[in-house]
Amino acid sequence: RSMPVLIAPCGIDCAVCDAYIATQTNNADLKQKLADNFKKQFGKDISFAELDCDGCPSEGRHIGFCAQCAIRSCAFGKGYATCAECSDFPCEKGSFIWTANSQSKATLEALKKG
């Protein structure tokens, strides 16, 4: 399959992210599922507006915690689209996401190879 257009700096494919899909398709049921999961995992209520996302690389809306992501800030601060462009990849900053989502690390490794 070809590489998706919206790859987050950490390697997550925005095109398969539930927050992105729910926002782009205006899917209230999926947003409710996301809000319920957030409440269950973190014990906090999150509004539908905080779940709005136009994809990490976009200038648009970003899901609340992604907008404040240290990986995103680091990569964009260095002028990189993804961590694959960084000579420090893989680094400690991304280790938690790459452990939880091995596909995102594989995506970055593929990008790095060119």
N, C-alpha and C positions, 0 to 999 in steps of 0.2 A: 504494500500500500504506500502511497506517496505521503510525504511529511505534511501534517496539517499546517495551516497558515498561522494559527494562533498558538504558539508555544510559549508558556510562561518561562521566566528566567530559570526556574528550578527544573524545567523539563516537563511539567504537567501539560497535557494536551487540553487546552481550553475547550475544544470542540466536543470533548466527551465529559466535561465537568457538569454536574447537575445544576450548579448555580448559574453557569453560563447558559445552559440549555433552557432552564426555567425562565431566565430573563428574556432570552431571544425569542422564545415561543409564547411568552406570557402565560406560562403554565402555573396556575395558582395551586393545583394539587401537589405538584413537585416542590413548589416553594414551601408549602405547609409541611411536607415530609422533611425537607431540609431544616426548617425551623424546629420541628419536633426532635429531630436527631441532635441538633445543636443543644436544645434544652436537656435532652437525655445525657449527652456527653459532657456538657460543661455546666449544667444547672442554671443556665441563663436564658432569658427570653431574647429573641432576636426578631426584629421587624422584617417584613417582606422587603422594605426599601434597603435594609442593610444586606440583603441577599442579592440585590441587583448587581449584575456583573456583565460587562461588555468585553471581557477577556483581558488578561493581565497586561499584554503589550499595548492595549488600546489607551487612548487618552480619555475614554469614557468612564463609566461607573465601575467600581471594584468592590467586591464583597468586603465587608468591614475589616476583617483581620488580614486579608490579602493586601489591602491598601497600605497597611503598616508593616508588611513583611520585610524582615531584615535581608533575606536573599534578594528580593526584588529591588530594594534600596541599594544594596551593594552592587548588583549587576548594572542597573541603570545608572548609578553614580559613577561607575567606571566607563560608561558609554557602551556597554554590551547589551545585546538583545537577550542573550542567555548565558548561563554559567559556562557553557561549552567554549566560549571565546576566551575565558580566563585561564591564565597559566596555573592558577591555584586549584583548578577543578580536578578532582572533587575535594572540597574543603569541609571543615567542621561546621560551618554555617548551614550547609545543606544536608548534613548527615541524617538529621531526623526525618526529613521528607524522603530522602533516597532510601532509607531503611523501611519506611512505611509504604513507599510506592516505588518499587524497583523499576517499573516501566518508565518513570520519569528520568531516572538515571540512565537507562538504556537509550532513551531518546537523545539525551545530551551526548552520550558517548558516540552515537551514530552521527550527530551533528558535528562533533569534534573531528571525526574521521573524514568528514566531508563527503 
